[in-house]
Amino acid sequence: MKSVPVWRTLYAIRGLTTSNRNAGKTRTLNADGRRIQRLSENCSGVARESRITQSLISQGVLVGSGNLDDFRAGDRTSNGQCPVDHMEFSSFFRGPWSNSIRARGFSTNIANSAVERSRTQDPYLATEIALDAVVKIFAVSSSPNYFLPWQNKAQREVTGSGFVISGRRILTNAHVVADQTHMMVRKHGSPIKYHAHIEAVGHECDLALVRVHDDEFWEGMLELELGDIPFLQESVAVVGYPQGGDNISVTGGVVSRVEPTRYVHGAAHLMAIQIDAAINPGNSGGPALMEDKVVGVAFQNLANAENIGYIIPVPVIKHFLADVEETGDYIGFCSLGITCQSTENVQLREHLKMPAGLTGVLVNKIHPLTDTSRCLKRDDVILAFDGTPIANDGTVHFRNRERISFDHLVSMKKAGEAAKVTVLRAGEQLHFDIKLGPLRPLVPIHQFDVLPSYYIFAGLVFTPLTQPYLQEYGEDWYNTSPRRLCERALSAYPTEPGQQLVILSQILMDEINTGYERFHDFQVNKVNGIEVHNLRHLRKLVEECTETSIRFDLDVNRVLVLDFRAAREASLRILQRHRIPSHTSKDLLEEEDSKDSAFLSWEGPWHKEENKDSEGIPIEELEVPEPVKASF
């Protein structure tokens, strides 16, 4: 497999002037020419020696190189640098009136008058690299049915893109391989599909690592290297296999914005790069290239907008890869576990005793299960994170004149790593070392690649509340799902480890539960007066019940009472009637359950003849052992 970097010289001759056709004679600088002129005029003497004047630029051409050195005007063998806002500027005179401009923050490919606004990426270089590095992924997925958690939905076929990185690994999007049951990959120019499997997946950051064990697949494949975050208006080439064809596709665009953005798949708020290249279904997982380096992974676009796509930047990719390489699995992105508000109002800052020149954000709420709760209090003002001052709007300096939310600094920390946080409390500055880690919400935001938990008793179907459950109500689930459950899903914090919101999702009708048919989508608060901690706890409370009746206290003061023995006997026929294989999900079964009889499983001996056991005795007359056990 090729591992050496691909160096290619880019010759993109671009005029820096715009002709004034009405005058017929006058030639003026276009936007790129003016930008470079300002850069040269503001530089030190080294740059002034290059004599990049308006007349020179108006007659010059640009020759970009993929591996340029810095040259001083009049001396092709010496180097010169010009710092401008921490940027480097260099110029190289190839001919009497020819220039090569390379500036940190400015593209080496400056557009001609026909495409003034963009800096074009060399499509030939991107295509040549892509042919040996980008693959097409074919996956078959089957998602769980959260309304009927003992079964899956119909399988569907998904295609996406991926690219080879070091270690014989393929990097792609998590949503391409989510809930997959079978996966194959195909490289460019080959008709053969190779079996693949997932090594690690991070749904939060929408990234996944895929491996192919067949050595034949890796013959001639090229490993791509990770670059850096591109600057605004720099050009990128997005490579992949979008819909509309089967062959590889290369589209170009420029960087429009760099800021934290909501990742649709995992609902996380992480840094993303907005570009004006089209990212369509099938592009997901493909690389965004600048010359021979990867600067991002295509993953989503903006709905109801044209040519607004997003790529996952290199810092997020490296964080994901570091998790996998150091721990063998994806851990997650850190959070302080707080909600904040800006302090842009003068009167608010005076109330908080913030002196002039001091900036920060106000803490409104703190997650009780984080290390932050040990140090911070409500109404504290966070002034700095790891020594970086936080503005009143919650942003920090990013690069040049760009700013970014301070959440980005938090998310880039490794799990278990400490951060130095400076706060203002009652007019006094305090310093804390806070240990960071991923935040686990009370109501899970997503649940890919796992089956939902459930427990059935007397036709009552209990399950933990999750956002995927609410999303079964449709795309507009925020408005169509039960309001009380939706509000808790979006705002409730756990108060102790392992806590879940257990709901009665539905009732499988039988004479034992007649009259309770409208008792669905209610939170279960207590069982026989004992508060429910999670679904496993509820199951234990039910199966260890010693009372003649069992009482469930539900949301909004609803009460459900059943005769325990009659309800337990009814559970069997209800499961058989609905062809449900087990009364509980596999994750709730303990190891010792596997050796007990499956009296609540229609795979038991009684399933051979409806309503009778293997000896012909009616199910209703069978003696049910205590406590209730089942196998999956």
C-alpha positions in Angstrom: 0.0 0.0 0.0 1.3 3.5 -0.9 2.3 5.4 2.2 4.4 8.2 0.8 2.7 11.6 0.5 1.8 12.7 -2.9 3.5 16.0 -3.9 2.3 17.6 -7.0 3.1 21.1 -8.3 0.0 23.1 -9.0 0.2 25.6 -11.8 -2.9 27.7 -11.6 -2.2 30.9 -13.6 -4.8 33.4 -12.5 -5.0 37.1 -13.4 -5.4 39.5 -10.4 -7.1 42.2 -12.4 -10.5 43.0 -13.7 -10.9 44.7 -17.1 -13.2 47.7 -17.3 -14.9 47.0 -20.6 -16.7 50.3 -20.7 -13.4 52.3 -20.6 -11.7 49.7 -22.7 -8.3 50.7 -21.4 -8.4 50.9 -17.6 -7.3 47.8 -15.7 -8.1 47.7 -11.9 -7.3 45.2 -9.2 -9.9 42.7 -8.3 -10.7 41.6 -4.8 -7.7 39.2 -4.6 -5.3 41.8 -6.0 -6.4 44.4 -3.4 -6.1 41.8 -0.6 -2.5 40.9 -1.5 -1.7 44.6 -2.1 -2.8 45.5 1.4 -0.8 42.5 2.8 2.3 43.6 1.1 2.0 47.3 2.0 1.4 46.5 5.6 4.4 44.1 5.8 7.9 44.8 7.1 10.8 45.8 4.9 11.3 42.3 3.7 8.0 42.3 2.0 8.4 45.8 0.7 11.5 44.7 -1.1 9.3 42.5 -3.3 7.8 45.7 -4.7 4.4 44.2 -5.2 2.7 47.3 -6.4 -0.6 47.8 -8.1 1.0 48.1 -11.5 3.0 44.9 -10.9 -0.1 42.9 -9.8 -2.2 44.3 -12.6 0.2 42.8 -15.1 1.3 39.7 -13.2 0.1 36.1 -13.0 0.0 33.7 -10.1 1.9 30.4 -10.1 1.1 28.3 -7.0 3.2 25.4 -5.9 2.2 22.5 -3.5 5.6 22.8 -1.7 6.8 26.4 -1.9 9.6 28.0 0.1 9.7 31.6 1.0 11.8 33.9 -1.2 13.0 37.5 -0.9 12.6 39.7 -3.9 15.7 39.9 -6.0 17.3 36.8 -4.3 15.8 33.5 -5.3 17.9 31.5 -2.8 17.2 33.4 0.4 14.1 33.2 2.6 12.0 36.0 4.0 9.0 36.1 6.3 6.5 38.8 7.0 4.3 38.4 10.1 0.9 39.9 9.8 -1.5 38.7 12.5 0.6 35.6 12.9 0.6 35.0 9.1 3.5 34.3 6.9 3.9 36.0 3.5 6.3 35.1 0.8 6.8 35.9 -2.9 8.9 34.3 -5.6 9.6 36.1 -8.8 9.7 33.4 -11.5 10.0 35.8 -14.3 10.2 39.5 -14.9 6.5 40.2 -14.1 5.4 36.9 -12.7 4.7 36.1 -9.0 4.0 33.3 -6.7 2.1 34.4 -3.6 1.8 32.2 -0.6 0.2 33.7 2.5 -1.2 32.0 5.6 -4.9 32.7 5.3 -4.8 33.3 1.5 -5.1 30.6 -1.1 -2.3 30.0 -3.6 -4.9 29.6 -6.2 -6.4 33.0 -6.8 -9.4 33.1 -9.1 -9.5 34.8 -12.4 -12.0 37.4 -13.4 -14.6 34.9 -14.4 -14.7 33.4 -10.9 -13.6 36.3 -8.8 -15.1 35.2 -5.5 -13.5 31.7 -5.3 -10.1 30.2 -5.0 -10.2 27.1 -7.1 -8.7 23.8 -6.0 -6.8 21.9 -8.7 -9.4 19.2 -9.7 -6.8 17.0 -11.3 -4.7 16.6 -8.2 -7.8 15.9 -6.0 -9.0 13.3 -8.6 -5.7 11.6 -8.8 -5.4 11.2 -5.1 -9.0 10.1 -4.7 -8.8 7.3 -7.2 -6.4 5.4 -4.9 -7.9 6.4 -1.5 -11.6 6.9 -1.6 -14.0 3.9 -1.5 -17.7 3.3 -1.8 -19.5 1.7 1.2 -22.5 -0.5 0.8 -24.4 -1.1 4.0 -27.7 -2.9 5.0 -29.2 -1.5 8.2 -32.2 -2.3 10.3 -33.3 0.1 13.0 -35.3 -0.9 16.1 -39.0 -0.2 16.4 -39.3 1.7 19.7 -43.1 1.3 19.8 -42.6 -2.5 19.5 -39.1 -2.8 21.0 -39.0 -6.6 20.6 -38.7 -6.3 16.8 -36.8 -4.3 14.2 -38.1 -2.3 11.3 -37.7 -3.4 7.7 -34.1 -3.4 6.5 -32.9 -0.8 4.1 -29.8 -0.3 1.8 -27.5 2.6 2.4 -24.5 3.8 0.4 -21.8 6.2 1.4 -18.2 7.1 1.0 -15.0 6.6 3.0 -11.3 7.0 2.6 -8.1 5.2 3.7 -6.0 6.5 6.6 -3.0 5.0 8.4 -3.1 1.5 9.9 -5.2 0.0 7.1 -8.3 1.8 8.3 -11.2 3.4 6.5 -12.7 6.6 7.9 -16.4 7.3 7.2 -19.5 8.8 8.8 -21.3 7.0 11.7 -24.7 7.6 10.0 -23.5 5.6 7.0 -23.0 2.4 9.1 -25.5 3.0 12.0 -27.6 0.0 12.8 -25.9 -2.0 10.0 -26.4 -5.7 9.7 -24.1 -6.2 6.7 -21.4 -4.0 5.1 -19.2 -4.2 2.0 -16.7 -1.7 0.4 -15.5 -1.3 -3.1 -12.5 0.6 -4.4 -12.4 2.7 -7.5 -11.9 0.8 -10.7 -12.8 -2.6 -9.2 -16.0 -4.6 -9.6 -15.3 -6.6 -6.4 -16.9 -5.7 -3.1 -15.1 -6.7 0.0 -16.6 -7.6 3.4 -15.9 -5.1 6.1 -16.7 -4.6 9.8 -16.8 -1.7 12.2 -13.8 -1.2 14.5 -15.1 1.9 16.3 -18.0 4.3 16.0 -18.7 7.7 17.5 -22.2 8.7 16.8 -21.8 12.0 18.7 -19.2 13.2 16.2 -20.6 11.2 13.3 -17.4 9.3 12.6 -16.6 5.6 12.3 -13.6 3.4 11.5 -14.0 0.4 9.2 -11.6 -2.4 8.5 -11.2 -4.9 5.6 -9.2 -8.0 6.4 -8.7 -9.1 2.8 -5.1 -8.3 1.8 -6.2 -8.1 -1.9 -8.3 -5.0 -1.1 -5.2 -3.0 0.1 -3.1 -3.5 -3.0 -2.4 -0.1 -4.5 -4.4 1.8 -2.0 -3.1 5.2 -0.8 -3.2 6.5 2.8 -4.4 10.1 3.1 -2.9 12.4 5.7 -4.7 14.8 7.8 -4.1 18.5 7.3 -5.3 21.5 9.3 -8.3 23.8 9.5 -8.6 25.8 6.3 -8.9 29.5 6.4 -12.0 31.4 5.1 -12.2 31.5 1.3 -9.7 28.8 0.8 -10.8 26.2 -1.7 -11.5 22.5 -1.0 -12.4 19.6 -3.2 -15.0 17.2 -1.9 -14.6 13.6 -3.2 -17.2 10.8 -2.9 -19.9 8.8 -4.5 -23.1 10.9 -4.4 -26.4 9.9 -5.8 -27.0 10.2 -9.5 -24.2 7.9 -10.6 -22.0 5.0 -9.6 -18.5 6.5 -10.3 -16.4 8.8 -8.1 -17.3 12.5 -8.1 -15.2 15.5 -7.3 -16.8 18.9 -6.5 -15.1 22.1 -5.5 -16.1 24.9 -3.1 -14.7 27.5 -0.8 -14.7 27.7 3.0 -17.5 30.1 4.1 -17.6 29.7 7.9 -15.9 27.9 10.8 -17.9 27.5 14.0 -19.6 25.0 16.3 -22.6 23.5 14.6 -25.3 21.0 15.6 -24.4 17.6 14.2 -27.7 16.2 13.0 -26.9 12.5 13.5 -25.6 12.7 17.1 -27.2 16.0 18.1 -23.9 17.2 19.4 -22.6 20.8 19.1 -19.1 20.6 17.7 -16.9 22.5 15.4 -17.8 22.2 11.7 -16.7 23.9 8.5 -19.3 25.3 6.1 -18.5 25.2 2.4 -20.4 26.1 -0.7 -19.8 22.7 -2.4 -22.8 20.5 -2.9 -22.9 17.6 -0.4 -25.6 15.1 -1.4 -26.6 11.7 -0.2 -23.8 9.3 -0.9 -21.1 12.0 -0.3 -21.2 11.3 3.4 -17.9 10.0 4.7 -15.9 11.3 1.7 -12.8 13.5 2.3 -12.5 17.2 1.7 -9.1 17.8 0.2 -6.7 20.7 0.0 -3.9 19.6 -2.3 -2.9 16.2 -0.9 -4.2 16.7 2.7 -7.6 15.9 4.2 -9.1 19.0 5.9 -12.5 17.5 6.7 -15.1 14.7 6.2 -18.3 15.5 4.4 -21.3 14.7 6.6 -24.4 17.0 6.2 -25.9 19.9 4.3 -28.4 22.6 5.1 -32.0 21.8 4.3 -33.9 24.1 2.0 -30.7 25.8 0.9 -28.5 25.4 -2.2 -24.9 24.5 -2.0 -24.4 24.8 1.7 -22.6 21.8 3.0 -20.6 21.0 6.1 -17.5 19.0 6.8 -16.1 17.6 10.0 -12.8 19.4 10.7 -9.5 17.8 11.6 -9.5 18.6 15.3 -12.7 16.6 15.8 -11.3 13.8 13.6 -8.1 13.6 15.6 -10.0 13.6 18.9 -12.0 10.6 17.7 -9.0 8.8 16.5 -7.0 9.5 19.7 -9.9 8.0 21.8 -9.8 4.8 19.7 -6.0 4.5 19.7 -5.5 5.1 23.4 -8.5 3.2 24.8 -9.6 0.9 22.1 -13.0 2.5 21.8 -14.7 5.8 21.4 -15.1 7.6 24.7 -16.8 10.9 23.8 -16.4 14.7 23.9 -16.1 16.4 27.2 -18.6 18.9 28.7 -18.6 21.2 31.8 -22.2 20.1 32.4 -23.5 23.6 32.7 -25.9 26.0 31.0 -24.8 29.6 30.7 -26.1 33.0 29.6 -24.3 36.0 28.2 -23.5 39.0 30.4 -23.8 41.7 27.6 -26.2 43.7 29.7 -24.5 46.5 31.7 -26.9 46.3 34.6 -26.4 42.6 34.9 -22.7 43.0 35.1 -23.1 45.6 37.8 -25.3 43.3 39.7 -22.7 40.5 39.5 -20.0 43.0 40.6 -18.0 42.6 37.5 -15.4 45.4 37.2 -14.8 47.2 34.0 -12.6 45.2 31.6 -13.6 41.9 33.1 -15.7 39.6 30.8 -17.4 36.2 31.2 -20.6 34.2 31.1 -23.2 33.6 33.9 -23.8 30.0 35.2 -27.5 29.2 35.3 -27.6 25.4 35.9 -25.1 22.7 36.8 -25.4 19.0 36.1 -25.3 17.3 39.5 -23.3 14.3 38.4 -20.2 16.2 37.1 -17.1 17.4 38.9 -18.2 20.9 38.0 -20.9 20.7 40.7 -18.2 20.3 43.3 -16.6 23.6 42.4 -19.0 26.0 40.7 -22.3 27.5 42.0 -25.2 29.1 40.3 -24.6 32.8 39.5 -20.9 32.3 39.2 -19.3 34.1 36.3 -16.8 32.0 34.3 -14.0 34.4 33.3 -11.5 32.1 31.6 -11.0 28.5 30.6 -7.4 27.2 30.7 -6.2 30.8 30.8 -8.2 31.9 27.7 -10.4 34.9 28.5 -14.1 34.4 27.7 -16.0 37.4 26.2 -19.4 38.5 27.5 -21.1 36.7 24.5 -19.4 33.4 25.4 -16.8 33.4 22.6 -13.0 33.2 22.7 -10.3 34.2 20.2 -9.9 31.6 17.5 -7.4 32.9 14.9 -6.7 36.2 13.3 -10.0 38.1 13.8 -12.2 35.1 14.2 -14.0 34.1 17.3 -15.6 30.8 18.4 -17.8 29.6 21.3 -15.7 28.6 24.3 -17.5 25.3 24.3 -15.0 24.3 21.6 -12.2 24.5 24.1 -14.1 22.3 26.5 -15.0 19.7 23.8 -11.3 19.3 22.7 -10.2 18.1 26.2 -9.7 14.4 26.7 -11.9 12.5 29.1 -10.5 12.6 32.6 -8.3 15.6 31.9 -8.5 18.6 34.2 -9.1 22.2 33.1 -8.3 25.4 34.9 -11.4 27.5 35.3 -11.4 31.1 36.6 -14.7 32.3 38.1 -16.0 35.5 39.7 -18.1 34.8 42.8 -19.5 37.7 44.8 -16.9 40.0 43.4 -14.0 37.7 44.2 -11.9 35.7 41.6 -11.5 32.0 42.3 -9.5 29.4 40.5 -10.5 25.7 40.2 -9.1 22.6 38.6 -12.2 20.7 37.2 -12.0 17.2 35.9 -13.9 16.9 32.6 -15.7 14.0 31.0 -18.5 13.2 28.6 -22.0 14.1 29.7 -24.6 11.4 30.0 -28.2 12.9 29.9 -31.1 11.5 31.8 -32.9 10.8 28.5 -30.6 9.4 25.8 -30.4 11.6 22.7 -29.6 8.7 20.4 -29.4 4.9 20.7 -27.7 3.4 17.6 -26.4 -0.1 17.3 -28.3 -1.2 20.5 -31.7 -2.8 21.0 -34.1 -0.8 23.2 -34.8 -2.1 26.7 -38.3 -3.2 27.6 -40.3 -5.2 30.2 -43.8 -6.6 29.8 -46.1 -7.6 32.7 -49.8 -8.4 32.2 -49.7 -6.6 28.9 -48.2 -3.5 30.3 -45.1 -2.5 28.2 -42.5 -0.6 30.2 -39.5 1.1 28.6 -37.0 3.8 29.4 -37.8 7.2 27.8 -35.4 8.1 25.0 -35.5 10.7 22.3 -35.6 7.9 19.6 -38.8 6.8 21.2 -40.3 10.3 20.9 -39.0 10.5 17.3 -41.3 7.6 16.4 -44.1 10.2 16.4 -42.7 11.6 13.2 -40.3 14.4 11.9 -42.3 17.0 13.9 -42.0 14.9 17.1 -41.4 18.0 19.3 -45.0 19.0 18.6 -46.7 15.6 18.1 -45.2 13.6 21.0 -46.6 13.8 24.5 -45.7 17.3 25.8 -44.8 16.3 29.3 -42.4 13.6 28.1 -40.9 15.9 25.5 -40.1 18.6 28.0 -38.5 16.2 30.4 -36.5 14.6 27.6 -35.0 18.0 26.7 -34.4 19.5 30.1 -34.2 16.9 32.9 -30.9 16.0 34.5 -30.1 12.7 36.4 -29.7 13.1 40.1 -28.0 9.7 40.7 -26.0 7.3 38.5 -28.0 4.8 36.4 -31.2 6.7 36.7 -33.8 6.4 34.0 -37.3 7.8 33.3 -39.4 4.7 32.9 -42.6 5.0 31.0 -45.7 2.8 30.4 -45.5 3.0 26.6 -48.6 1.0 25.7 -51.0 -1.7 26.9 -51.5 -5.0 25.1 -55.2 -5.5 25.7 -56.5 -8.4 27.7 -59.3 -8.9 30.1 -56.8 -8.5 33.0 -56.1 -4.9 32.0 -59.5 -3.8 30.7 -60.3 -0.2 31.6 -56.6 0.9 31.5 -56.4 1.0 27.7 -55.8 4.8 27.7 -53.0 4.6 30.2 -50.1 4.9 27.8 -47.1 7.3 27.6 -47.2 7.9 31.3 -44.1 8.0 33.5 -44.0 5.3 36.2 -43.1 7.0 39.5 -43.7 4.2 42.1 -44.4 0.4 42.4 -46.2 -0.5 45.6 -45.0 2.8 47.1 -41.3 2.5 46.2 -39.9 5.0 43.8 -38.6 3.6 40.5 -34.9 4.2 39.8 -34.7 2.6 36.4 -36.2 -0.2 34.3 -34.1 -2.9 35.9 -35.3 -1.7 39.4 -38.9 -1.8 38.2 -38.6 -5.4 37.0 -37.1 -6.4 40.4 -40.0 -4.7 42.3 -42.6 -6.5 40.2 -41.0 -9.9 40.3 -40.3 -9.8 44.0 -43.8 -8.5 44.9 -45.3 -10.4 47.9 -48.6 -8.5 48.1 -51.9 -9.9 46.7 -52.1 -6.8 44.4 -49.6 -4.7 42.7 -50.0 -0.9 42.4 -48.3 1.4 39.8 -48.3 5.2 40.5 -48.1 7.0 37.2 -47.7 10.5 36.0 -50.4 13.1 36.7 -51.6 11.1 39.7 -52.9 8.2 37.6 -53.1 4.8 39.5 -53.1 1.3 38.0 -53.8 -1.7 40.3 -53.8 -5.4 39.3 -54.2 -8.7 41.1 -50.6 -9.9 41.1 -51.2 -13.7 40.7 -53.9 -13.2 38.0 -51.7 -10.7 36.2 -48.7 -13.0 36.3 -50.7 -15.8 34.8 -52.2 -13.5 32.1 -48.7 -12.5 31.0 -48.1 -15.8 29.3 -51.1 -15.8 27.1 -50.6 -12.2 26.2 -47.1 -12.8 25.0 -48.2 -15.8 23.0 -51.1 -13.9 21.4 -48.8 -11.2 20.2 -45.9 -13.5 19.2 -43.5 -11.8 21.5 -40.4 -14.0 22.2 -39.7 -12.8 25.7 -41.2 -10.7 28.4 -38.0 -8.7 28.9 -35.2 -7.4 26.7 -31.9 -9.3 26.7 -29.9 -6.6 28.5 -32.2 -6.9 31.6 -31.6 -10.7 31.9 -29.0 -11.6 34.4 -26.6 -14.5 33.8 -28.6 -16.8 36.1 -31.7 -16.3 34.1 -30.4 -18.4 31.3 -30.7 -21.6 33.4 -34.3 -21.0 34.5 -37.4 -22.1 32.6 -38.7 -19.9 29.9 -42.3 -19.8 31.1 -42.8 -16.4 29.5 -41.1 -17.4 26.2 -43.1 -18.8 23.3 -40.1 -20.8 22.5 -40.9 -22.9 25.6 -42.5 -26.4 25.2 -46.0 -25.1 25.3 -45.7 -23.3 21.9 -46.2 -26.5 20.0 -49.9 -26.3 20.3 -51.9 -23.1 20.9 -53.0 -22.6 24.5 -51.7 -26.0 25.6 -48.4 -27.3 26.9 -46.6 -30.3 25.4 -48.9 -32.7 27.4 -52.1 -31.0 26.3 -52.8 -29.2 29.6 -54.4 -25.8 29.1 -52.0 -22.9 29.7 -54.4 -21.3 32.2 -54.1 -24.4 34.5 -50.3 -24.4 34.6 -48.7 -23.5 37.9 -46.4 -20.5 37.5 -43.1 -20.6 39.5 -42.0 -17.7 41.7 -40.4 -15.4 41.0 -41.0 -14.8 37.3 -38.0 -15.6 35.2 -37.5 -15.9 31.4 -34.8 -16.4 28.8 -34.3 -14.6 25.6 
